[in-house]
C-alpha cells in the first residue's frame, strides 16, 4: 500500500521597517497552540504558488506577491501521513490581519524574535533563509 504525500504550500511573509530591519509574520493557531508560518494543503488542480498565495491570504488577511521559492519542510502530519510543504518569500501588498477560524493572532517580528517564538525547527530554518538571502 502506497501512502500519498500530503502537499501544502505557504509563505514567509516579510516587510521592512523604516529603519531597514526586516520583520516576518508569525501566526498563532489556537487549535494546536503553536506559533508557525502560514500554510495549507493544495486544493485539487491548484499549483504550489496558487496555494501559497491563497493560504497566506486566508490565514493572515494579506494579499501577497511571491518573490522566490525558499525551501521545503517534510514531516508527518497529525494523522501520521508524510507531508511536504513548499515555502516562498512573500511581500504583503494589501490587507490587514483579522482573527479567523484557524488563526487568532499575528505578530510582526524581527528574524531573531521569530526564531525564539516559532514552535518548529523547520519554520526557524525558513525564516533564516529570508534573513540570510534577502528577497530582491
LOBATI-355477 format. One record per residue: x, y, z of N, C-alpha, C, O in turn. Coordinates in steps of 0.2 Angstrom, whole numbers, padded with zeros to 4 digits, always signed. Example, Ala and Ser with C-alpha at 12.3 -4.5 7.8 and 13.67 -1.06 7.14 Angstrom:
! residues 2
+0066-0028+0039+0062-0022+0039+0066-0016+0039+0071-0017+0042/+0064-0011+0035+0068-0005+0036+0064+0000+0039+0067+0006+0040/
END
This chain:
! residues 136
+0004-0006+0000+0000+0000+0000+0004+0006+0000+0009+0007+0004/+0003+0011-0005+0007+0017-0005+0003+0022-0002-0002+0023-0003/+0007+0026+0003+0004+0032+0006+0006+0038+0002+0012+0039+0001/+0001+0042+0000+0002+0048-0004+0005+0053+0001+0002+0054+0006/+0009+0057-0002+0012+0063+0002+0006+0069+0002+0004+0070-0004/+0005+0071+0008+0001+0077+0008+0005+0083+0006+0010+0085+0008/+0002+0087+0001+0006+0093-0002+0003+0099+0001-0003+0100+0001/+0007+0104+0003+0005+0110+0005+0010+0115+0003+0015+0114+0001/+0008+0122+0004+0012+0127+0002+0010+0133+0007+0005+0134+0010/+0015+0137+0008+0015+0143+0012+0020+0148+0011+0023+0148+0006/+0020+0153+0016+0025+0158+0015+0028+0161+0021+0025+0161+0026/+0034+0164+0020+0037+0168+0025+0036+0175+0022+0039+0178+0018/+0031+0178+0025+0029+0185+0023+0033+0190+0027+0033+0190+0033/+0036+0194+0023+0041+0199+0027+0039+0206+0024+0036+0207+0019/+0041+0211+0029+0041+0218+0027+0047+0221+0030+0049+0220+0036/+0049+0227+0027+0055+0231+0030+0052+0236+0034+0047+0239+0033/+0055+0237+0040+0053+0243+0044+0056+0249+0041+0061+0249+0037/+0054+0255+0044+0058+0261+0042+0065+0261+0043+0069+0264+0039/+0067+0258+0048+0075+0258+0050+0078+0252+0046+0084+0251+0047/+0075+0249+0041+0078+0244+0037+0078+0237+0039+0080+0232+0036/+0076+0236+0046+0076+0229+0049+0070+0226+0046+0064+0228+0045/+0071+0219+0044+0066+0215+0041+0062+0212+0046+0065+0209+0051/+0055+0212+0046+0051+0208+0050+0047+0203+0046+0046+0204+0040/+0045+0198+0050+0041+0192+0047+0035+0191+0051+0035+0193+0057/+0030+0189+0047+0023+0187+0050+0023+0180+0053+0025+0176+0050/+0022+0180+0059+0021+0173+0063+0014+0173+0066+0012+0178+0069/+0011+0167+0065+0004+0166+0067+0003+0161+0073+0007+0157+0073/-0002+0162+0077-0004+0158+0082-0010+0154+0080-0015+0157+0078/-0010+0147+0081-0016+0143+0079-0018+0140+0086-0015+0136+0089/-0024+0143+0088-0026+0140+0095-0028+0133+0095-0027+0130+0100/-0030+0130+0089-0031+0123+0089-0025+0119+0091-0026+0113+0094/-0019+0121+0089-0013+0117+0091-0009+0121+0096-0004+0118+0098/-0011+0127+0098-0007+0131+0102+0000+0132+0100+0004+0130+0104/+0001+0133+0094+0008+0134+0091+0009+0141+0088+0004+0144+0086/+0015+0142+0087+0017+0148+0083+0020+0146+0077+0025+0142+0077/+0018+0148+0071+0020+0145+0065+0020+0150+0059+0018+0156+0060/+0021+0147+0053+0021+0151+0047+0014+0149+0044+0012+0144+0044/+0011+0154+0040+0005+0152+0036+0006+0147+0031+0011+0148+0027/+0002+0142+0031+0002+0137+0026-0004+0133+0025-0008+0134+0030/-0005+0129+0020-0010+0124+0020-0010+0120+0014-0006+0121+0009/-0015+0115+0014-0015+0110+0009-0017+0113+0002-0021+0118+0002/-0015+0110-0003-0017+0112-0010-0024+0109-0011-0026+0104-0009/-0028+0114-0015-0034+0112-0017-0033+0108-0024-0028+0109-0027/-0038+0104-0026-0037+0100-0032-0036+0105-0038-0039+0110-0039/-0031+0103-0042-0029+0107-0048-0025+0113-0047-0023+0117-0051/-0024+0115-0040-0020+0121-0038-0013+0120-0039-0010+0115-0037/-0009+0125-0041-0002+0125-0041+0001+0126-0034-0003+0129-0030/+0007+0125-0033+0010+0127-0026+0010+0134-0025+0008+0137-0020/+0011+0138-0030+0011+0146-0030+0004+0148-0028+0003+0152-0024/-0001+0145-0032-0008+0147-0030-0010+0146-0023-0013+0150-0020/-0008+0140-0021-0010+0138-0014-0006+0142-0009-0010+0144-0004/+0000+0144-0010+0003+0148-0005+0000+0155-0005-0001+0157+0001/-0002+0158-0010-0005+0164-0010-0012+0164-0007-0014+0168-0003/-0016+0159-0008-0022+0158-0006-0022+0157+0002-0026+0160+0006/-0018+0152+0004-0017+0150+0011-0015+0156+0015-0017+0157+0021/-0010+0160+0013-0007+0166+0016-0013+0171+0017-0014+0174+0022/-0017+0172+0012-0022+0177+0012-0028+0174+0017-0030+0178+0021/-0029+0168+0017-0035+0165+0022-0032+0166+0029-0036+0168+0033/-0026+0164+0030-0024+0164+0037-0021+0171+0040-0022+0172+0046/-0019+0176+0035-0017+0182+0038-0021+0188+0036-0020+0193+0039/-0025+0187+0030-0029+0193+0028-0025+0197+0023-0027+0202+0020/-0018+0195+0021-0014+0199+0017-0014+0196+0010-0013+0190+0009/-0015+0200+0005-0013+0199-0002-0006+0199-0003-0003+0204+0000/-0003+0195-0006+0004+0195-0006+0007+0193-0013+0003+0191-0018/+0013+0195-0014+0017+0193-0020+0023+0189-0019+0026+0190-0014/+0023+0184-0023+0029+0179-0022+0035+0182-0025+0035+0184-0030/+0041+0182-0021+0047+0184-0023+0051+0178-0026+0054+0178-0031/+0051+0173-0021+0055+0167-0023+0054+0161-0019+0051+0162-0013/+0055+0155-0021+0054+0149-0018+0060+0149-0013+0066+0150-0015/+0059+0147-0006+0064+0147-0002+0066+0140+0001+0071+0139+0005/+0061+0135+0000+0063+0129+0003+0057+0125+0005+0051+0127+0003/+0058+0119+0007+0053+0114+0009+0054+0112+0016+0059+0111+0019/+0048+0109+0019+0049+0106+0025+0045+0099+0024+0039+0099+0021/+0048+0094+0027+0045+0087+0026+0044+0084+0033+0049+0084+0037/+0038+0082+0035+0037+0079+0041+0030+0075+0041+0027+0075+0036/+0029+0072+0046+0022+0068+0047+0017+0073+0050+0018+0076+0055/+0011+0073+0047+0006+0077+0049+0003+0074+0056+0005+0068+0058/-0002+0077+0059-0005+0074+0065-0009+0067+0064-0010+0064+0069/-0010+0065+0058-0013+0059+0056-0007+0054+0055-0009+0048+0053/-0001+0056+0055+0005+0051+0053+0006+0051+0046+0011+0047+0044/+0003+0055+0042+0004+0054+0035+0011+0059+0033+0012+0064+0036/+0014+0057+0028+0020+0061+0026+0017+0067+0023+0013+0067+0019/+0020+0073+0025+0018+0079+0022+0024+0083+0020+0029+0083+0023/+0023+0087+0014+0029+0091+0011+0026+0098+0010+0021+0098+0006/+0029+0103+0013+0026+0110+0012+0032+0114+0009+0037+0114+0011/+0030+0117+0003+0034+0121-0001+0033+0129+0002+0027+0131+0002/+0038+0132+0003+0038+0139+0006+0041+0144+0001+0045+0143-0003/+0038+0150+0001+0040+0156-0003+0041+0162+0001+0038+0163+0006/+0046+0166-0001+0047+0173+0002+0041+0177-0001+0041+0177-0007/+0038+0180+0003+0032+0184+0000+0031+0191+0003+0033+0192+0009/+0029+0196-0001+0028+0203+0002+0021+0204+0002+0017+0203-0003/+0018+0207+0008+0011+0209+0008+0011+0215+0003+0015+0220+0004/+0005+0216-0001+0004+0221-0005-0003+0225-0003-0004+0231-0005/-0007+0221+0001-0013+0224+0003-0016+0220+0008-0015+0214+0009/-0021+0223+0013-0024+0219+0018-0022+0221+0025-0017+0224+0026/-0026+0217+0029-0024+0218+0036-0026+0212+0040-0031+0208+0037/-0023+0210+0045-0025+0204+0049-0032+0205+0053-0033+0210+0055/-0036+0199+0052-0042+0198+0056-0042+0191+0059-0040+0187+0055/-0044+0191+0065-0044+0184+0068-0049+0180+0063-0054+0183+0060/-0048+0173+0063-0052+0169+0059-0052+0162+0062-0050+0161+0068/-0055+0157+0059-0056+0151+0062-0050+0147+0064-0050+0143+0068/-0045+0149+0060-0038+0145+0061-0033+0149+0065-0029+0146+0068/-0033+0155+0064-0028+0160+0067-0031+0165+0072-0035+0169+0069/-0029+0165+0078-0031+0171+0082-0026+0176+0084-0028+0181+0087/-0020+0176+0081-0015+0181+0082-0010+0181+0077-0008+0176+0075/-0008+0187+0075-0002+0188+0070+0002+0193+0073+0000+0198+0076/+0009+0191+0073+0014+0196+0076+0019+0197+0070+0021+0192+0067/+0021+0203+0069+0027+0205+0065+0033+0205+0070+0033+0209+0074/+0038+0201+0068+0043+0200+0072+0050+0201+0068+0050+0199+0062/+0055+0203+0072+0062+0203+0068+0063+0195+0067+0060+0191+0071/+0068+0194+0063+0071+0187+0062+0072+0184+0069+0070+0178+0070/+0076+0187+0073+0078+0185+0080+0072+0183+0084+0072+0178+0087/+0068+0188+0084+0062+0187+0088+0058+0181+0086+0055+0177+0090/+0057+0180+0079+0053+0175+0076+0056+0168+0078+0053+0163+0080/+0063+0168+0077+0067+0162+0079+0065+0159+0086+0065+0153+0087/+0065+0164+0091+0063+0162+0098+0056+0160+0099+0055+0156+0103/+0051+0163+0095+0044+0161+0096+0042+0155+0092+0038+0152+0095/+0044+0154+0086+0042+0149+0082+0042+0142+0086+0047+0141+0089/+0037+0138+0085+0037+0131+0088+0041+0126+0085+0042+0121+0088/+0042+0127+0078+0045+0121+0075+0052+0123+0072+0053+0129+0069/+0057+0119+0072+0063+0120+0069+0063+0121+0062+0067+0126+0059/+0059+0118+0058+0059+0119+0051+0056+0126+0049+0059+0129+0044/+0052+0129+0053+0050+0136+0052+0056+0141+0054+0057+0146+0050/+0060+0139+0059+0065+0143+0061+0070+0143+0055+0073+0149+0053/+0071+0138+0052+0076+0137+0046+0074+0141+0040+0078+0144+0037/+0067+0141+0039+0064+0145+0033+0065+0153+0035+0067+0156+0030/+0064+0155+0041+0065+0162+0042+0072+0164+0041+0073+0169+0039/+0076+0160+0043+0084+0161+0042+0085+0162+0035+0089+0166+0033/+0082+0158+0031+0083+0159+0023+0081+0166+0021+0085+0169+0017/+0076+0169+0024+0074+0176+0022+0080+0181+0025+0081+0186+0021/+0082+0179+0030+0087+0184+0034+0094+0183+0030+0097+0188+0029/+0096+0177+0028+0102+0176+0025+0103+0178+0018+0108+0181+0016/+0097+0177+0014+0097+0179+0007+0091+0183+0006+0086+0181+0004/+0091+0190+0008+0085+0194+0007+0082+0194+0000+0086+0193-0005/+0076+0194+0000+0072+0194-0007+0075+0201-0010+0077+0205-0007/+0074+0201-0017+0076+0206-0021+0071+0212-0020+0072+0217-0023/
END
